[in-house]
Amino acid sequence: MPERPRITITLVDRKGPRGCHRGHRVGDSFDFDTERGKLCPMAMHVAFPYVDILRYGGSMPGTDDPNVCLFCCPDADVINVFRIERHAG
């Protein structure tokens, strides 16, 4: 059985008028398997379905790279933009 792919979540942009309440900054990166507890729970809640899709072989419609997707933090005052990447296991 092939190894499960590794997943990283990286903060790539911020659109909202306020800084992150959790202290995340553009460039912060998290390994989903070993560091997900460090990621803001609100962002993690949004990320989880995308992580599942990528981890188990799917991809997001309309993306140029099937190993990458973007999502936003649900806090309208912050609106952090994260990139999820699938890496070979």
C-alpha positions as CSV (number, residue, x, y, z in Angstrom):
1,M,0.0,0.0,0.0
2,P,1.5,3.4,-0.9
3,E,2.4,5.9,1.8
4,R,-0.1,8.6,2.6
5,P,1.0,11.9,1.0
6,R,2.3,14.6,3.3
7,I,0.2,17.8,3.6
8,T,1.5,21.3,4.4
9,I,-0.6,24.4,5.1
10,T,1.0,27.7,4.5
11,L,-0.3,31.2,5.1
12,V,0.3,33.0,1.8
13,D,-1.7,36.3,2.1
14,R,-3.9,38.4,4.3
15,K,-6.9,40.4,3.0
16,G,-8.7,41.7,6.1
17,P,-8.2,44.9,8.0
18,R,-6.9,43.3,11.2
19,G,-4.0,41.0,12.1
20,C,-4.6,37.3,13.0
21,H,-6.0,36.8,16.5
22,R,-3.8,33.6,16.7
23,G,-0.7,35.5,15.7
24,H,-0.2,33.8,12.3
25,R,1.8,35.7,9.7
26,V,2.3,35.4,6.0
27,G,5.0,32.7,5.5
28,D,4.0,30.5,8.5
29,S,3.8,26.9,7.4
30,F,2.4,23.8,9.2
31,D,2.8,20.1,8.7
32,F,-0.8,18.8,8.9
33,D,0.2,15.5,10.6
34,T,2.5,16.9,13.2
35,E,1.7,20.6,13.7
36,R,-2.1,21.0,13.0
37,G,-2.6,21.9,16.7
38,K,-0.6,25.1,16.1
39,L,-3.0,26.2,13.4
40,C,-6.0,28.4,14.3
41,P,-9.0,26.2,15.0
42,M,-11.3,28.3,12.8
43,A,-8.9,28.0,9.9
44,M,-8.4,24.2,10.6
45,H,-12.2,23.7,10.5
46,V,-12.2,25.2,7.0
47,A,-9.1,23.4,5.8
48,F,-10.0,19.9,6.9
49,P,-12.3,19.0,3.9
50,Y,-9.7,20.2,1.4
51,V,-7.0,18.3,3.2
52,D,-9.1,15.1,3.0
53,I,-9.8,15.7,-0.8
54,L,-6.1,16.2,-1.6
55,R,-4.8,13.4,0.7
56,Y,-7.0,10.8,-0.8
57,G,-6.3,11.6,-4.4
58,G,-8.8,14.3,-5.4
59,S,-8.2,17.8,-6.6
60,M,-10.0,21.1,-6.7
61,P,-11.9,22.0,-9.9
62,G,-10.4,24.8,-11.9
63,T,-6.9,24.7,-10.3
64,D,-3.8,24.7,-12.4
65,D,-1.9,22.3,-10.0
66,P,-3.8,19.3,-8.8
67,N,-1.6,19.1,-5.7
68,V,-2.5,22.6,-4.4
69,C,-5.6,24.5,-3.3
70,L,-6.3,27.8,-1.5
71,F,-8.8,28.6,1.2
72,C,-9.5,31.6,3.5
73,C,-9.9,31.9,7.2
74,P,-13.5,32.4,8.1
75,D,-12.8,35.5,10.3
76,A,-14.0,38.5,8.2
77,D,-11.8,40.9,10.1
78,V,-8.7,38.8,9.3
79,I,-9.2,36.9,6.0
80,N,-6.0,35.0,6.0
81,V,-5.4,33.1,2.8
82,F,-3.8,29.6,3.1
83,R,-2.3,27.2,0.6
84,I,-2.6,23.5,1.1
85,E,0.0,21.4,-0.7
86,R,0.1,17.6,-1.3
87,H,3.6,16.1,-1.3
88,A,4.5,12.6,-2.3
89,G,4.5,10.3,0.8
